[in-house]
Amino acid sequence: MSPDRLIYMANQIGKFFKSQGNDKAVAGIAEHIRKFWDPRMRSAILAHLDAGGAGLDPNVRDAIAALRLANAELKTIGR
């Protein structure tokens, strides 16, 4: 899937959660992506964030960064 499509999809998720306020929105976006996106899609959006994250809304950027942190923590504890 193209990065442009993933950016669009992630930002659409972000728009859905926007009314919940920043903290809940970031958590909701991250949880949605974790639960419903294919691992390849998650890897691609993480790579896009690593490359600067152009086009991602701020809450979406924060949510993807939170996913990266959660993945790193899981690897640290051996899950």
C-alpha positions in Angstrom: 0.0 0.0 0.0 1.3 3.4 -0.9 2.5 5.8 1.9 0.0 8.4 0.6 -2.8 6.0 1.2 -1.6 5.1 4.7 -1.2 8.7 5.6 -4.8 9.4 4.4 -6.2 6.5 6.4 -4.3 7.4 9.5 -5.4 11.0 9.3 -9.0 9.8 8.8 -8.7 7.8 12.0 -7.3 10.9 13.7 -10.3 13.0 12.6 -12.7 10.4 14.1 -10.9 10.6 17.5 -10.2 14.4 17.5 -13.3 15.4 19.5 -12.2 13.2 22.4 -9.3 15.6 23.3 -5.6 15.1 22.7 -4.8 12.4 25.2 -7.8 10.2 24.5 -7.4 10.8 20.7 -3.8 9.7 20.7 -4.5 6.6 22.7 -7.6 5.8 20.5 -5.7 6.3 17.2 -2.8 4.1 18.5 -5.2 1.4 19.7 -7.1 1.4 16.4 -3.9 1.1 14.3 -2.6 -1.6 16.6 -5.8 -3.7 16.4 -6.9 -3.3 12.9 -3.9 -2.6 10.7 -1.9 -5.4 9.1 1.7 -5.6 10.5 3.0 -4.5 7.0 0.9 -1.4 7.2 2.1 -0.6 10.7 5.7 -1.2 9.6 5.2 1.1 6.7 3.7 4.0 8.7 6.4 3.6 11.3 9.0 3.9 8.5 7.2 7.0 7.2 7.4 8.5 10.7 11.1 7.7 10.8 11.5 9.5 7.4 10.0 12.7 8.9 6.3 11.9 8.9 5.3 14.4 6.3 1.5 14.8 6.0 0.6 13.2 9.3 -1.6 15.2 11.6 0.0 16.0 15.1 -2.2 13.5 17.0 -1.6 10.8 14.5 2.1 11.5 14.6 2.0 11.2 18.4 -0.1 8.0 18.2 2.4 6.3 15.8 5.3 7.4 18.0 3.4 5.8 21.0 3.1 2.6 19.0 6.8 2.6 18.4 7.4 3.0 22.1 5.0 0.2 23.0 6.6 -2.1 20.4 10.1 -1.4 21.9 8.8 -2.1 25.4 7.3 -5.4 24.4 10.6 -6.4 22.8 12.5 -5.4 25.9 10.4 -7.6 28.2 10.5 -10.5 25.7 7.0 -10.7 24.4 
